[in-house]
C-alpha cells in the first residue's frame, strides 16, 4: 500500500526508506486515522519525514500524489473503509437522513452519480438540488444541506461531507530558503552545551524514586538544577545602507538568538568592524564601545557571529580611513585579525544568496579574513555555521 506515494517522495528528494513505509502501513492497520485526509497527512509526515528541513519536499510530493489519483474510488479505498462509513452513519444520522441516503442507493451509488454530474456540468452552480455547487440540497458541492455529501472546494460549514475533494496548500520549509524565527531557533539549537548549574530547579524523578524506596515508601521528593545552554555568544549585526533590505531576517535572527542563548551579548557596526561598536542605534554617535575593551572583557571561549552582507568598497576593509562614517586610524582588516587571534570560533552569516558572493570583491576579502567561515543565512547555512561553532 502507498508504494506510489513512497516513490513520489523519493523522486522529490525526501530520504525515506522502506522501513518507514512499513511503519506507515502498520499505523494504518492499527486504524490510527480513519477517513481523514488531514489526519493521514500529519501521520504520514510524522512517520516518513525525519528532518523538518524536508517538510517542503514532503508537502509537494503529497500534493502531487493526491492530485494524481485517477478517481475518487482510489481515495476511498485508501482512506474510507465502506464498513466504517456505514457504522458512523448509523451512529450520527437520524432515521430520516438514513432514509434519504438509502434513496440514492448508498455510498457507491452516491459516488457514481457524483462523477456523472461532474462530467455533465459545465458552469458554476449555486443553490438547487442536483448540480455540483454551493448552498443547495444536492449531495455534491459546498455549504449545502444534504446529510451525506461530497464537499468540493472551500472550508464547508455543514460538517456532513464524506470527502473533502479540494487542493491542499502546504507551507514552505526547505533548507535552501530564508528563515522564519521558529526555523532559526531550530537551527540555533545545534549550538548547545548543556550543563546543570542553574539556580532554578526541576523535579528529579529517578532520585525521588530511589530515595522513596530507601525510606520504605515514605515519599521523598528530590530536585536538581535545570539544564541550561552554557554556550556564550557575541553577535555583531551590520546595520544601515545595503543591509536595509535584510532588516526583517536580521530581526528574526536577533529574536531567536535572544531566546536560544542565555549568555548572549550583541553589538552593532556598519559595513565592517573597526575600533568601536555600539549597543543602541539611536545613540550610535554618542555611546560607542571600544572593540579592544570587548576583547578584554569577554573571554576566548565566546563564539563570535557576524551578520552582514559584507558588501562595500574593498578599501573600507584594507585601508586606514576606509570607513565611510569616521576616520579609522587602523584598517578594519587589522581589527578582524585581532578578533581572530583571540577567539577560536568566528563565523559570518550573509543574507545575500551564496551564488552572488563571487561577484563582490569585498565578500571574497571578508571570507579570506575569517578563514572562509562565511555561511548563507538559510536553514542549511545556519545549521552548518552552528555545527562549526559547536565543534
Buried (B, 14 or more C-beta within 10 A) or exposed (E): EBEEBBEBBEEBEBEBEEEBBEBBEEBBEEEBBBBBBEEBBEBBBEBBBEEBBBBBBBBBBBBBBBEEEEEBEEBBEBBBBEEEBBEBBEEEBEEEBBEBBEEBEBBEEBBBBBBEBBEEBEEEBEEBEBBBBBBBBBBBBBBBEBBBBBBBBEEBEEEBBBBBBBEEEBEEBBBEBBBBBEBBBBBBEBBBEEEEEBEEEEEBEEBBEEBBEEEEEEEBEBEBBEEBBBBBBBBBBBBBBBBEEBEEBBEBBBEBBEEBBEBBBBBBBBBBBBBBBBEEEEEBEEEBBEBEEBBEEBEEEBBBBBBBBBBBEBBBBBBEEBBEBEEBEBBBBBBBEBBBEBBEBBBBBBBBEBEEBEEBEBBBBBBEBBEEBBBBBBBBBBBBBBEBBEE
